[in-house]
Amino acid sequence: KQEVTQIPAALSVPEGENLVLNCSFTDSAIYNLQWFRQDPGKGLTSLLLIQSSQREQTSGRLNASLDKSSGRSTLYIAASQPGDSATYLCATRSNSGYALNFGKGTSLLVTP
Amino acid sequence: AAGVIQSPRHLIKEKRETATLKCYPIPRHDTVYWYQQGPGQDPQFLISFYEKMQSDKGSIPDRFSAQQFSDYHSELNMSSLELGDSALYFCASSGQGRTDTQYFGPGTRLTVL
């Protein structure tokens, strides 16, 4: 069964810093990997999706990379802002199924 | 842009009652997914449908059932509710079957008393 791990579990940074969130997974037979943002008690907002054949995806201040062979993905956030404060989840989809397997998330706090 | 719609947004039930959650996918999306997120937990996959047929099944209790209708909306039926069923239930949809980004709805918060 796919195990998805996110480190660190929580992170606090001052506004303006660049930061990296890490995601690792045990089964490299993934179809794609998706990064989400979740605000407390709210739904999941899709940030980026990386297909297994891709190395990275960018959207605005966000850049996600994927190294499938080593079972790792990173989410890079440039010039962080207080509005970026949320929990960030990564999730993998296997080659054979429809389900997303989620990590437990990194809770990010960006202080003014 | 249109998003996934879930109703109701909040639901309070007693133990042993039944509940029905509804999901309306983004227009032209053909695949619907249901996830359960307990307090402080990551979302757990329950079940999915592609073109009105069950496409994948996860940790869905036998007390729960779901289906996708001809207009692509989906319903999750939950019977004999237990305290442990209290959670956020998310529906997601995607186009092009399993290849596309999953877009999540705002969730239904179910509280079982």
gemmi code that builds the backbone of each chain (N, CA, C; Angstrom):
import gemmi

chains = {
    "A": [
        ("LYS", (0.844, -1.169, 0.000), (0.000, 0.000, 0.000), (0.894, 1.239, 0.000)),
        ("GLN", (0.521, 2.188, -0.831), (1.305, 3.417, -0.930), (1.300, 4.178, 0.395)),
        ("GLU", (2.497, 4.563, 0.828), (2.626, 5.407, 2.018), (3.202, 6.746, 1.570)),
        ("VAL", (2.515, 7.818, 1.922), (2.946, 9.165, 1.553), (3.293, 9.916, 2.831)),
        ("THR", (4.504, 10.452, 2.869), (4.997, 11.129, 4.063), (5.366, 12.558, 3.730)),
        ("GLN", (4.977, 13.472, 4.598), (5.308, 14.876, 4.381), (6.096, 15.408, 5.569)),
        ("ILE", (7.198, 16.044, 5.232), (8.071, 16.632, 6.238), (8.410, 18.058, 5.829)),
        ("PRO", (8.364, 19.042, 6.775), (7.989, 18.853, 8.180), (6.479, 18.813, 8.356)),
        ("ALA", (6.030, 18.437, 9.542), (4.595, 18.444, 9.820), (4.078, 19.863, 9.989)),
        ("ALA", (4.942, 20.737, 10.489), (4.558, 22.133, 10.679), (5.771, 23.009, 10.413)),
        ("LEU", (5.484, 24.219, 9.930), (6.560, 25.125, 9.556), (6.085, 26.561, 9.765)),
        ("SER", (6.936, 27.374, 10.384), (6.611, 28.787, 10.583), (7.746, 29.613, 10.015)),
        ("VAL", (7.420, 30.540, 9.126), (8.444, 31.365, 8.490), (7.986, 32.811, 8.478)),
        ("PRO", (8.930, 33.750, 8.452), (8.541, 35.157, 8.302), (8.195, 35.458, 6.849)),
        ("GLU", (7.343, 36.419, 6.691), (6.911, 36.834, 5.360), (8.117, 37.154, 4.477)),
        ("GLY", (8.024, 36.753, 3.207), (9.075, 37.057, 2.249), (10.071, 35.937, 2.026)),
        ("GLU", (10.104, 34.969, 2.929), (11.050, 33.854, 2.771), (10.591, 32.906, 1.679)),
        ("ASN", (11.589, 32.284, 1.035), (11.333, 31.175, 0.126), (11.351, 29.897, 0.953)),
        ("LEU", (10.493, 28.946, 0.626), (10.459, 27.740, 1.433), (10.176, 26.518, 0.568)),
        ("VAL", (10.540, 25.355, 1.131), (10.367, 24.088, 0.428), (9.616, 23.108, 1.325)),
        ("LEU", (8.586, 22.523, 0.780), (7.846, 21.459, 1.459), (8.173, 20.136, 0.783)),
        ("ASN", (8.360, 19.109, 1.586), (8.787, 17.816, 1.066), (7.700, 16.760, 1.146)),
        ("CYS", (7.698, 15.904, 0.163), (6.744, 14.796, 0.097), (7.507, 13.578, -0.411)),
        ("SER", (7.362, 12.457, 0.280), (7.985, 11.222, -0.196), (6.941, 10.125, -0.255)),
        ("PHE", (7.152, 9.173, -1.151), (6.198, 8.081, -1.321), (6.956, 6.786, -1.547)),
        ("THR", (6.365, 5.684, -1.105), (7.077, 4.408, -1.079), (6.986, 3.626, -2.388)),
        ("ASP", (5.911, 3.789, -3.122), (5.716, 3.049, -4.372), (5.882, 4.014, -5.542)),
        ("SER", (6.915, 3.790, -6.338), (7.210, 4.722, -7.435), (6.310, 4.519, -8.658)),
        ("ALA", (5.455, 3.500, -8.618), (4.547, 3.255, -9.755), (3.339, 4.176, -9.680)),
        ("ILE", (3.613, 5.468, -9.797), (2.530, 6.437, -9.724), (2.181, 6.941, -11.108)),
        ("TYR", (0.934, 7.348, -11.270), (0.466, 7.930, -12.524), (0.672, 9.437, -12.524)),
        ("ASN", (0.368, 10.054, -11.386), (0.633, 11.478, -11.210), (0.679, 11.817, -9.731)),
        ("LEU", (1.076, 13.036, -9.448), (1.139, 13.535, -8.072), (0.513, 14.921, -8.068)),
        ("GLN", (-0.291, 15.169, -7.057), (-1.011, 16.431, -6.992), (-0.721, 17.104, -5.652)),
        ("TRP", (-0.524, 18.407, -5.680), (-0.368, 19.206, -4.466), (-1.657, 20.005, -4.256)),
        ("PHE", (-2.087, 20.031, -2.969), (-3.299, 20.749, -2.591), (-2.999, 21.711, -1.447)),
        ("ARG", (-3.880, 22.659, -1.324), (-3.885, 23.558, -0.183), (-5.231, 23.382, 0.516)),
        ("GLN", (-5.193, 23.339, 1.862), (-6.436, 23.246, 2.619), (-6.419, 24.258, 3.754)),
        ("ASP", (-7.406, 25.138, 3.769), (-7.582, 26.058, 4.875), (-8.423, 25.362, 5.944)),
        ("PRO", (-8.299, 25.761, 7.208), (-8.974, 25.048, 8.308), (-10.464, 24.855, 8.057)),
        ("GLY", (-10.919, 23.616, 8.131), (-12.331, 23.307, 7.974), (-12.878, 23.497, 6.576)),
        ("LYS", (-11.996, 23.712, 5.623), (-12.438, 23.987, 4.257), (-12.068, 22.853, 3.316)),
        ("GLY", (-12.439, 23.054, 2.060), (-12.133, 22.060, 1.042), (-10.689, 22.128, 0.590)),
        ("LEU", (-10.363, 21.244, -0.345), (-9.001, 21.165, -0.893), (-8.953, 21.928, -2.209)),
        ("THR", (-7.966, 22.799, -2.313), (-7.757, 23.540, -3.556), (-6.560, 22.943, -4.272)),
        ("SER", (-6.759, 22.500, -5.512), (-5.663, 21.935, -6.273), (-4.683, 23.033, -6.672)),
        ("LEU", (-3.408, 22.790, -6.410), (-2.370, 23.760, -6.746), (-1.642, 23.371, -8.029)),
        ("LEU", (-1.136, 22.158, -8.046), (-0.351, 21.689, -9.183), (-0.532, 20.192, -9.338)),
        ("LEU", (-0.516, 19.739, -10.570), (-0.505, 18.313, -10.860), (0.704, 18.014, -11.743)),
        ("ILE", (1.462, 16.999, -11.363), (2.619, 16.582, -12.152), (2.376, 15.168, -12.637)),
        ("GLN", (2.396, 14.974, -13.938), (2.282, 13.623, -14.486), (3.594, 12.887, -14.240)),
        ("SER", (3.543, 11.570, -14.241), (4.728, 10.767, -13.912), (5.872, 10.987, -14.898)),
        ("SER", (5.545, 11.424, -16.099), (6.574, 11.653, -17.120), (7.204, 13.037, -17.015)),
        ("GLN", (6.660, 13.875, -16.120), (7.163, 15.240, -15.997), (8.121, 15.361, -14.827)),
        ("ARG", (8.953, 16.407, -14.871), (9.900, 16.645, -13.791), (9.437, 17.789, -12.884)),
        ("GLU", (8.718, 18.760, -13.470), (8.258, 19.868, -12.646), (7.092, 20.592, -13.312)),
        ("GLN", (6.393, 21.347, -12.452), (5.294, 22.197, -12.904), (5.372, 23.499, -12.127)),
        ("THR", (4.994, 24.571, -12.802), (5.060, 25.890, -12.160), (3.736, 26.610, -12.321)),
        ("SER", (3.368, 27.325, -11.250), (2.187, 28.184, -11.311), (2.442, 29.378, -10.405)),
        ("GLY", (2.680, 30.527, -11.008), (2.938, 31.716, -10.219), (4.158, 31.559, -9.333)),
        ("ARG", (3.968, 31.740, -8.017), (5.078, 31.616, -7.077), (5.343, 30.168, -6.649)),
        ("LEU", (4.601, 29.246, -7.197), (4.732, 27.842, -6.820), (5.457, 27.045, -7.889)),
        ("ASN", (6.338, 26.154, -7.423), (7.021, 25.240, -8.334), (7.074, 23.884, -7.661)),
        ("ALA", (6.573, 22.878, -8.346), (6.608, 21.523, -7.813), (7.508, 20.676, -8.693)),
        ("SER", (8.335, 19.864, -8.049), (9.199, 18.950, -8.775), (8.858, 17.519, -8.414)),
        ("LEU", (9.221, 16.614, -9.289), (8.959, 15.195, -9.063), (10.173, 14.376, -9.479)),
        ("ASP", (10.645, 13.539, -8.554), (11.670, 12.559, -8.865), (11.059, 11.196, -8.562)),
        ("LYS", (10.457, 10.608, -9.583), (9.689, 9.393, -9.364), (10.568, 8.240, -8.897)),
        ("SER", (11.754, 8.134, -9.449), (12.619, 6.996, -9.125), (13.032, 6.996, -7.665)),
        ("SER", (13.194, 8.174, -7.091), (13.582, 8.230, -5.678), (12.364, 8.420, -4.767)),
        ("GLY", (11.177, 8.525, -5.355), (9.953, 8.647, -4.562), (9.847, 9.955, -3.817)),
        ("ARG", (10.179, 11.056, -4.494), (10.134, 12.343, -3.820), (9.545, 13.444, -4.697)),
        ("SER", (8.893, 14.377, -4.008), (8.402, 15.581, -4.648), (8.608, 16.738, -3.692)),
        ("THR", (8.864, 17.912, -4.253), (8.978, 19.104, -3.425), (8.068, 20.185, -3.979)),
        ("LEU", (7.562, 20.989, -3.072), (6.788, 22.175, -3.439), (7.559, 23.379, -2.948)),
        ("TYR", (7.961, 24.207, -3.887), (8.735, 25.416, -3.588), (7.784, 26.607, -3.655)),
        ("ILE", (7.773, 27.392, -2.578), (6.959, 28.608, -2.537), (7.910, 29.802, -2.444)),
        ("ALA", (7.844, 30.657, -3.413), (8.720, 31.835, -3.441), (8.039, 33.022, -2.773)),
        ("ALA", (8.851, 33.817, -2.098), (8.384, 35.080, -1.511), (7.073, 34.884, -0.753)),
        ("SER", (7.124, 34.080, 0.284), (5.913, 33.697, 1.008), (5.172, 34.923, 1.561)),
        ("GLN", (3.840, 34.755, 1.662), (2.959, 35.810, 2.154), (2.067, 35.246, 3.251)),
        ("PRO", (1.573, 36.094, 4.156), (0.669, 35.580, 5.201), (-0.524, 34.815, 4.639)),
        ("GLY", (-1.004, 35.196, 3.466), (-2.116, 34.490, 2.832), (-1.780, 33.077, 2.383)),
        ("ASP", (-0.503, 32.735, 2.415), (-0.103, 31.371, 2.078), (-0.287, 30.426, 3.256)),
        ("SER", (-0.585, 30.955, 4.420), (-0.768, 30.123, 5.609), (-1.926, 29.159, 5.400)),
        ("ALA", (-1.637, 27.880, 5.504), (-2.621, 26.817, 5.261), (-1.914, 25.489, 5.463)),
        ("THR", (-2.652, 24.409, 5.306), (-2.040, 23.077, 5.277), (-1.878, 22.654, 3.831)),
        ("TYR", (-0.692, 22.158, 3.503), (-0.376, 21.737, 2.143), (-0.270, 20.213, 2.128)),
        ("LEU", (-1.027, 19.613, 1.237), (-1.088, 18.155, 1.139), (-0.589, 17.709, -0.223)),
        ("CYS", (0.178, 16.637, -0.226), (0.497, 16.018, -1.500), (-0.220, 14.682, -1.576)),
        ("ALA", (-0.519, 14.263, -2.776), (-1.269, 13.033, -2.975), (-0.811, 12.377, -4.264)),
        ("THR", (-0.667, 11.052, -4.230), (-0.267, 10.306, -5.419), (-1.430, 9.473, -5.930)),
        ("ARG", (-1.430, 9.277, -7.226), (-2.383, 8.371, -7.852), (-1.578, 7.259, -8.491)),
        ("SER", (-1.990, 6.012, -8.242), (-1.226, 4.876, -8.772), (-1.538, 4.653, -10.243)),
        ("ASN", (-0.733, 3.805, -10.875), (-0.961, 3.464, -12.278), (-2.242, 2.684, -12.482)),
        ("SER", (-2.701, 2.008, -11.422), (-3.819, 1.076, -11.603), (-5.149, 1.578, -11.065)),
        ("GLY", (-5.142, 2.602, -10.236), (-6.390, 2.993, -9.597), (-6.784, 4.426, -9.855)),
        ("TYR", (-7.908, 4.792, -9.265), (-8.427, 6.146, -9.378), (-8.167, 6.969, -8.114)),
        ("ALA", (-7.895, 6.297, -7.014), (-7.822, 6.970, -5.724), (-6.574, 7.820, -5.595)),
        ("LEU", (-6.693, 8.890, -4.842), (-5.531, 9.657, -4.406), (-5.152, 9.185, -3.007)),
        ("ASN", (-3.856, 8.947, -2.817), (-3.320, 8.610, -1.503), (-2.629, 9.847, -0.947)),
        ("PHE", (-3.146, 10.335, 0.166), (-2.679, 11.600, 0.712), (-1.626, 11.409, 1.793)),
        ("GLY", (-0.739, 12.392, 1.880), (0.100, 12.535, 3.056), (-0.680, 13.266, 4.131)),
        ("LYS", (-0.092, 13.386, 5.295), (-0.789, 14.034, 6.408), (-0.660, 15.553, 6.385)),
        ("GLY", (0.128, 16.063, 5.460), (0.180, 17.497, 5.255), (1.262, 18.204, 6.050)),
        ("THR", (1.608, 19.388, 5.571), (2.488, 20.313, 6.281), (1.674, 21.557, 6.587)),
        ("SER", (1.602, 21.894, 7.867), (0.871, 23.092, 8.287), (1.829, 24.278, 8.250)),
        ("LEU", (1.553, 25.222, 7.364), (2.432, 26.364, 7.154), (1.835, 27.624, 7.761)),
        ("LEU", (2.673, 28.340, 8.508), (2.285, 29.638, 9.051), (3.306, 30.665, 8.580)),
        ("VAL", (2.833, 31.676, 7.878), (3.694, 32.760, 7.425), (3.340, 33.990, 8.253)),
        ("THR", (4.322, 34.465, 9.010), (4.062, 35.573, 9.930), (4.446, 36.903, 9.299)),
        ("PRO", (3.641, 37.947, 9.529), (3.924, 39.273, 8.932), (5.198, 39.872, 9.509)),
    ],
    "B": [
        ("ALA", (-15.413, 30.262, -12.736), (-15.609, 28.926, -13.305), (-16.438, 28.075, -12.349)),
        ("ALA", (-17.235, 27.188, -12.931), (-18.084, 26.333, -12.109), (-17.217, 25.376, -11.309)),
        ("GLY", (-17.660, 25.119, -10.070), (-16.939, 24.186, -9.221), (-17.820, 23.025, -8.853)),
        ("VAL", (-17.271, 22.112, -8.082), (-18.038, 20.974, -7.588), (-18.989, 21.471, -6.498)),
        ("ILE", (-20.221, 21.044, -6.578), (-21.226, 21.457, -5.602), (-21.602, 20.266, -4.729)),
        ("GLN", (-21.624, 20.494, -3.433), (-22.024, 19.442, -2.511), (-23.179, 19.952, -1.640)),
        ("SER", (-24.108, 19.074, -1.393), (-25.192, 19.427, -0.478), (-25.579, 18.227, 0.367)),
        ("PRO", (-26.015, 18.446, 1.608), (-25.959, 19.740, 2.273), (-24.523, 20.070, 2.698)),
        ("ARG", (-24.276, 21.251, 3.167), (-22.946, 21.614, 3.642), (-22.727, 21.131, 5.065)),
        ("HIS", (-23.776, 21.077, 5.825), (-23.709, 20.603, 7.208), (-24.893, 19.674, 7.452)),
        ("LEU", (-24.642, 18.637, 8.245), (-25.682, 17.653, 8.527), (-25.456, 17.105, 9.915)),
        ("ILE", (-26.522, 17.102, 10.702), (-26.443, 16.530, 12.045), (-27.436, 15.381, 12.119)),
        ("LYS", (-26.950, 14.224, 12.542), (-27.785, 13.031, 12.630), (-27.554, 12.352, 13.975)),
        ("GLU", (-28.517, 11.528, 14.324), (-28.381, 10.690, 15.514), (-27.794, 9.338, 15.098)),
        ("LYS", (-27.226, 8.657, 16.085), (-26.731, 7.286, 15.839), (-27.845, 6.422, 15.275)),
        ("ARG", (-27.475, 5.549, 14.371), (-28.376, 4.574, 13.732), (-29.293, 5.205, 12.672)),
        ("GLU", (-29.208, 6.507, 12.486), (-29.991, 7.135, 11.414), (-29.279, 6.953, 10.070)),
        ("THR", (-29.959, 7.417, 9.015), (-29.368, 7.376, 7.683), (-29.115, 8.794, 7.189)),
        ("ALA", (-28.196, 8.912, 6.239), (-27.875, 10.209, 5.652), (-27.584, 10.030, 4.170)),
        ("THR", (-27.940, 11.035, 3.399), (-27.633, 11.034, 1.961), (-26.922, 12.325, 1.615)),
        ("LEU", (-25.741, 12.174, 1.047), (-24.949, 13.321, 0.615), (-24.973, 13.370, -0.909)),
        ("LYS", (-25.078, 14.596, -1.431), (-25.157, 14.762, -2.878), (-23.964, 15.537, -3.414)),
        ("CYS", (-23.605, 15.200, -4.642), (-22.460, 15.822, -5.290), (-22.805, 16.113, -6.741)),
        ("TYR", (-22.546, 17.335, -7.162), (-22.764, 17.743, -8.549), (-21.416, 18.128, -9.134)),
        ("PRO", (-20.897, 17.317, -10.061), (-19.549, 17.568, -10.581), (-19.495, 18.789, -11.476)),
        ("ILE", (-18.267, 19.196, -11.770), (-18.063, 20.272, -12.718), (-18.656, 19.838, -14.060)),
        ("PRO", (-19.351, 20.733, -14.773), (-19.947, 20.349, -16.055), (-18.948, 19.687, -16.999)),
        ("ARG", (-19.376, 18.629, -17.617), (-18.604, 17.820, -18.581), (-17.554, 16.939, -17.909)),
        ("HIS", (-17.500, 16.915, -16.611), (-16.643, 15.949, -15.925), (-17.391, 14.628, -15.818)),
        ("ASP", (-16.672, 13.537, -16.081), (-17.321, 12.239, -16.146), (-16.951, 11.318, -14.974)),
        ("THR", (-16.082, 11.772, -14.107), (-15.598, 10.928, -13.014), (-15.825, 11.634, -11.686)),
        ("VAL", (-16.363, 10.893, -10.740), (-16.659, 11.433, -9.412), (-15.981, 10.560, -8.359)),
        ("TYR", (-15.471, 11.196, -7.344), (-14.773, 10.514, -6.250), (-15.368, 10.967, -4.914)),
        ("TRP", (-15.358, 10.065, -3.938), (-15.771, 10.420, -2.580), (-14.613, 10.129, -1.621)),
        ("TYR", (-14.377, 11.101, -0.722), (-13.338, 10.971, 0.291), (-13.934, 11.325, 1.652)),
        ("GLN", (-13.349, 10.732, 2.681), (-13.742, 11.016, 4.059), (-12.523, 11.557, 4.798)),
        ("GLN", (-12.712, 12.691, 5.483), (-11.613, 13.254, 6.258), (-12.058, 13.421, 7.706)),
        ("GLY", (-11.522, 12.557, 8.575), (-11.804, 12.661, 9.994), (-11.039, 13.817, 10.611)),
        ("PRO", (-11.394, 14.209, 11.824), (-10.721, 15.329, 12.495), (-9.218, 15.114, 12.585)),
        ("GLY", (-8.465, 16.072, 12.071), (-7.015, 15.992, 12.133), (-6.395, 14.926, 11.253)),
        ("GLN", (-7.184, 14.351, 10.363), (-6.690, 13.272, 9.502), (-6.551, 13.734, 8.052)),
        ("ASP", (-5.851, 12.940, 7.265), (-5.806, 13.214, 5.833), (-7.021, 12.542, 5.181)),
        ("PRO", (-7.422, 13.032, 4.027), (-8.582, 12.442, 3.336), (-8.339, 10.984, 2.961)),
        ("GLN", (-9.352, 10.166, 3.173), (-9.290, 8.748, 2.820), (-10.282, 8.475, 1.698)),
        ("PHE", (-9.812, 7.795, 0.676), (-10.634, 7.501, -0.492), (-11.707, 6.472, -0.150)),
        ("LEU", (-12.924, 6.748, -0.573), (-14.015, 5.808, -0.352), (-14.375, 5.048, -1.630)),
        ("ILE", (-14.725, 5.785, -2.691), (-15.225, 5.132, -3.897), (-15.205, 6.140, -5.049)),
        ("SER", (-15.166, 5.618, -6.278), (-15.217, 6.499, -7.443), (-16.085, 5.878, -8.523)),
        ("PHE", (-16.566, 6.749, -9.418), (-17.396, 6.336, -10.544), (-16.898, 7.016, -11.807)),
        ("TYR", (-16.841, 6.236, -12.884), (-16.480, 6.769, -14.197), (-17.594, 6.392, -15.149)),
        ("GLU", (-18.173, 7.375, -15.778), (-19.283, 7.135, -16.704), (-20.357, 6.253, -16.079)),
        ("LYS", (-20.708, 6.588, -14.838), (-21.808, 5.970, -14.096), (-21.539, 4.544, -13.633)),
        ("MET", (-20.325, 4.060, -13.838), (-19.960, 2.738, -13.346), (-18.917, 2.900, -12.238)),
        ("GLN", (-18.992, 2.046, -11.221), (-17.979, 2.089, -10.175), (-16.618, 1.784, -10.778)),
        ("SER", (-15.653, 2.657, -10.526), (-14.336, 2.490, -11.131), (-13.275, 2.069, -10.141)),
        ("ASP", (-13.469, 2.368, -8.856), (-12.488, 2.024, -7.855), (-13.183, 2.060, -6.491)),
        ("LYS", (-12.667, 1.277, -5.574), (-13.274, 1.190, -4.257), (-12.188, 1.203, -3.211)),
        ("GLY", (-12.379, 2.029, -2.192), (-11.394, 2.100, -1.126), (-11.979, 1.597, 0.173)),
        ("SER", (-11.722, 2.332, 1.229), (-12.130, 1.892, 2.565), (-13.561, 2.321, 2.888)),
        ("ILE", (-14.482, 1.985, 2.029), (-15.876, 2.360, 2.259), (-16.565, 1.266, 3.057)),
        ("PRO", (-17.182, 1.631, 4.192), (-17.877, 0.611, 5.006), (-19.053, 0.008, 4.226)),
        ("ASP", (-19.401, -1.216, 4.597), (-20.538, -1.881, 3.953), (-21.845, -1.139, 4.207)),
        ("ARG", (-21.889, -0.327, 5.245), (-23.087, 0.453, 5.571), (-23.293, 1.623, 4.604)),
        ("PHE", (-22.268, 1.897, 3.820), (-22.342, 3.010, 2.870), (-22.514, 2.449, 1.465)),
        ("SER", (-23.252, 3.197, 0.657), (-23.356, 2.863, -0.756), (-23.373, 4.162, -1.551)),
        ("ALA", (-23.044, 4.069, -2.803), (-23.020, 5.270, -3.628), (-23.359, 4.904, -5.054)),
        ("GLN", (-23.773, 5.898, -5.812), (-24.004, 5.691, -7.227), (-23.864, 7.013, -7.962)),
        ("GLN", (-23.668, 6.881, -9.273), (-23.620, 8.051, -10.151), (-24.785, 7.938, -11.119)),
        ("PHE", (-25.481, 9.036, -11.275), (-26.707, 9.034, -12.074), (-26.433, 9.477, -13.516)),
        ("SER", (-27.493, 9.411, -14.331), (-27.339, 9.703, -15.758), (-26.885, 11.134, -16.020)),
        ("ASP", (-27.190, 12.060, -15.100), (-26.724, 13.444, -15.264), (-25.360, 13.656, -14.606)),
        ("TYR", (-24.722, 12.571, -14.209), (-23.369, 12.532, -13.621), (-23.301, 12.976, -12.164)),
        ("HIS", (-24.424, 13.424, -11.584), (-24.332, 13.714, -10.168), (-24.249, 12.401, -9.391)),
        ("SER", (-23.764, 12.482, -8.176), (-23.555, 11.277, -7.385), (-24.151, 11.466, -5.994)),
        ("GLU", (-24.539, 10.361, -5.397), (-25.064, 10.380, -4.028), (-24.361, 9.314, -3.209)),
        ("LEU", (-24.040, 9.689, -1.986), (-23.437, 8.768, -1.018), (-24.483, 8.526, 0.058)),
        ("ASN", (-24.919, 7.285, 0.181), (-25.925, 6.911, 1.156), (-25.259, 6.211, 2.332)),
        ("MET", (-25.566, 6.681, 3.520), (-24.920, 6.164, 4.721), (-26.013, 5.705, 5.680)),
        ("SER", (-25.935, 4.453, 6.101), (-26.962, 3.931, 6.996), (-26.333, 3.498, 8.323)),
        ("SER", (-27.204, 3.289, 9.307), (-26.762, 2.859, 10.642), (-25.580, 3.688, 11.108)),
        ("LEU", (-25.745, 4.990, 11.081), (-24.644, 5.894, 11.384), (-24.071, 5.649, 12.774)),
        ("GLU", (-22.756, 5.782, 12.839), (-22.019, 5.607, 14.085), (-21.309, 6.913, 14.413)),
        ("LEU", (-20.926, 7.054, 15.688), (-20.230, 8.268, 16.098), (-18.975, 8.488, 15.260)),
        ("GLY", (-18.305, 7.404, 14.932), (-17.058, 7.486, 14.166), (-17.239, 7.922, 12.726)),
        ("ASP", (-18.480, 8.019, 12.282), (-18.727, 8.504, 10.917), (-18.678, 10.020, 10.840)),
        ("SER", (-18.610, 10.682, 11.987), (-18.515, 12.149, 12.001), (-17.224, 12.563, 11.295)),
        ("ALA", (-17.358, 13.342, 10.264), (-16.211, 13.705, 9.433), (-16.642, 14.702, 8.374)),
        ("LEU", (-15.646, 15.193, 7.643), (-15.889, 15.962, 6.429), (-15.897, 14.988, 5.268)),
        ("TYR", (-16.925, 15.055, 4.455), (-17.019, 14.188, 3.287), (-16.867, 15.059, 2.038)),
        ("PHE", (-15.833, 14.739, 1.289), (-15.543, 15.493, 0.081), (-15.923, 14.695, -1.153)),
        ("CYS", (-16.454, 15.401, -2.101), (-16.634, 14.877, -3.438), (-15.645, 15.607, -4.341)),
        ("ALA", (-15.090, 14.894, -5.290), (-14.210, 15.490, -6.284), (-14.648, 15.018, -7.660)),
        ("SER", (-14.290, 15.778, -8.670), (-14.597, 15.339, -10.035), (-13.408, 15.608, -10.933)),
        ("SER", (-13.360, 14.861, -12.014), (-12.319, 15.075, -13.013), (-12.884, 14.769, -14.389)),
        ("GLY", (-12.281, 15.373, -15.389), (-12.662, 15.080, -16.752), (-11.721, 14.025, -17.315)),
        ("GLN", (-12.016, 13.514, -18.486), (-11.130, 12.579, -19.176), (-10.793, 11.364, -18.317)),
        ("GLY", (-11.768, 10.880, -17.569), (-11.539, 9.683, -16.780), (-10.512, 9.907, -15.696)),
        ("ARG", (-9.549, 8.999, -15.551), (-8.640, 9.031, -14.416), (-7.383, 9.835, -14.680)),
        ("THR", (-7.291, 10.469, -15.829), (-6.025, 11.092, -16.169), (-5.891, 12.529, -15.696)),
        ("ASP", (-6.976, 13.089, -15.240), (-7.012, 14.530, -15.054), (-6.949, 14.923, -13.585)),
        ("THR", (-6.721, 16.211, -13.369), (-6.721, 16.771, -12.030), (-8.054, 16.522, -11.343)),
        ("GLN", (-7.998, 16.167, -10.066), (-9.218, 16.033, -9.284), (-9.518, 17.376, -8.622)),
        ("TYR", (-10.731, 17.878, -8.846), (-11.165, 19.127, -8.255), (-12.164, 18.815, -7.153)),
        ("PHE", (-11.865, 19.343, -5.969), (-12.662, 19.001, -4.802), (-13.759, 20.023, -4.544)),
        ("GLY", (-14.864, 19.521, -4.023), (-15.931, 20.378, -3.549), (-15.635, 20.884, -2.151)),
        ("PRO", (-16.536, 21.726, -1.611), (-16.302, 22.317, -0.294), (-16.520, 21.351, 0.858)),
        ("GLY", (-17.132, 20.208, 0.579), (-17.321, 19.210, 1.622), (-18.668, 19.313, 2.325)),
        ("THR", (-19.082, 18.188, 2.879), (-20.247, 18.125, 3.772), (-19.741, 17.717, 5.143)),
        ("ARG", (-20.030, 18.547, 6.132), (-19.616, 18.189, 7.492), (-20.741, 17.425, 8.149)),
        ("LEU", (-20.493, 16.159, 8.418), (-21.471, 15.291, 9.065), (-21.117, 15.134, 10.539)),
        ("THR", (-22.071, 15.422, 11.386), (-21.916, 15.216, 12.820), (-22.936, 14.192, 13.270)),
        ("VAL", (-22.457, 13.125, 13.888), (-23.342, 12.079, 14.402), (-23.338, 12.162, 15.920)),
        ("LEU", (-24.524, 12.354, 16.482), (-24.645, 12.528, 17.931), (-25.114, 11.248, 18.624)),
    ],
}
model = gemmi.Model(1)
for chain_id, residues in chains.items():
    chain = gemmi.Chain(chain_id)
    for i, (resn, *xyz) in enumerate(residues, 1):
        res = gemmi.Residue()
        res.name, res.seqid = resn, gemmi.SeqId(i, " ")
        for name, pos in zip(("N", "CA", "C"), xyz):
            atom = gemmi.Atom()
            atom.name, atom.element = name, gemmi.Element(name[0])
            atom.pos, atom.b_iso = gemmi.Position(*pos), 0.0
            res.add_atom(atom)
        chain.add_residue(res)
    model.add_chain(chain)
structure = gemmi.Structure()
structure.add_model(model)
structure.setup_entities()
